[in-house]
């Protein structure tokens, strides 16, 4: 599973890239989504690489993310036991379908900030990160 975070805001965004971000449900800065690994999404990532960062999320970080930032229908928080169950189902099914959890996670800006929102990773905050996305998520939860 890929975890995608929008880093840059809407200023000076090309219409085609704005449409791609809308299809990914990344409408605001520091909003994130979980998407399955397939070529369609990877093409979308490459198109919007100057506005987003992405990587593979591990199970422990996913569980913590669902507990801290996951919201059920009605904007209700997820308790610890249910967060573990939801995280296991997400890993097993590679999808949020049928889990009654909102597909978007709203994170805070990272502690100690981004290196640069105009340069690609590792000099900045944009582009593919691989497993290093987990460190960024922990700083943003």
N, C-alpha and C positions, 0 to 999 in steps of 0.2 A: 504494500500500500504506500502510496505517496501522500505526503502531507505538504500542502501548498499554503504559503503565507504571502499576502500582499504587503509589500514594503513601501511603495511609493503611492502618492495621492493622485487625484484626477487631473491636476494641472498639466497642460500640454500633452494630453494623451490622444493619440491618433484614434479615429473612430473605429477602425478595424481591431485595434488592440483593446479598446474599451468594450467592444462586442465580445471579444474572447474572454476578457475578465468577467463580463456579465454571465457568460455561459458557464464559467467556473464558479459562479456565485461569490466572487470576490469584489464586493461593491465598495468597501471601505478599507482604509489602511488598518493593518493589524488584524484583519479578519482572516480566518483560515478554514480550509476544507480538507477532507480526506477523499482521495480518489483512487480507483483501482489502477494497477499498472497495465496500461495498454498503449499501443502506438498512437491512437487518437489523442489521448491526453498528453502524451509526450510531445506531439506536434504543437499542441496548444501552449505547452510550457515554453517551448523554443520560440514561439511567436511573441509571447509576453515576457520574455526573460529579463527585460529591462525594468519590469515592475514587480516581479515576484521572486521568491526563492522556494525551493522544494527539495525534498529528500525522503528517504525511507524511515518511517517511524518504528521504534521498537515497542514491544508489548508493555513494558513497565511504564514508559513515558505515555503511551496511549491510555493506560488505566488511570494514571495521575491526571491527564488532560480531561478525560471524561468526568472524573470526580470533581475537579476544580472548576472547569469551564463548560461542561456539558449541561444542556438544558432540555428538559422534557417538554411535551406539549403543555401549554399554559404557562410557559417560562418558569417551571419549577426545577429546583436543583436536584441533582442525582445523589443518592446516598452511597456510602462506601460499598456495600454489598452489591447493589444494583450496578455500580460502576464496573466492578470486576466482571459481572455477567455480560454487560454490554460490550466491554473490551474483548472478551473471549469470542463473542458472536461476531464482532467486527473482523477480528483476525481470521476466524473460520470462514466466514462468508465473503470477505473482502468487499463489504457493502454496508450501508446504513439503512437499507430498505427494510421496512417492517419492524424497526426497533423503537419507534415513537420518540426518537431523539432528534433535535434540530441538527441539520447538516452543517451549520456554520458555527465555528467556535470564535468568540470574541476575546482576543488576548489584549493585554496591556503592552505598552512599549517595553523593550527589553531593558533590564537593569544594566547600567553602564553603557547603554545606547548601542547603536549600530556603528560599525567602523566608517562606512560611507554608504549613502543610499544611491550613489551614482556609479559605483564600481562593482565589478562582479567578484564573487567569492574566490579566493581567500582575502583579497585586498579590501573588499567591500562586503555588502550584504546581499547582493543580487545573484541570481542564477542557481545552478544545481549545487547541492551541498553533500549529497549522499547521506551517510550516517551522522554527520555533524549537525544535522537539523535538530537532533535531540537536545544538544546543548543549548541551541537558540530557544527551543520550546521551554526548557526548564527556566531560562532567564525571563521568558515572557509570561509564564503562569504566575 
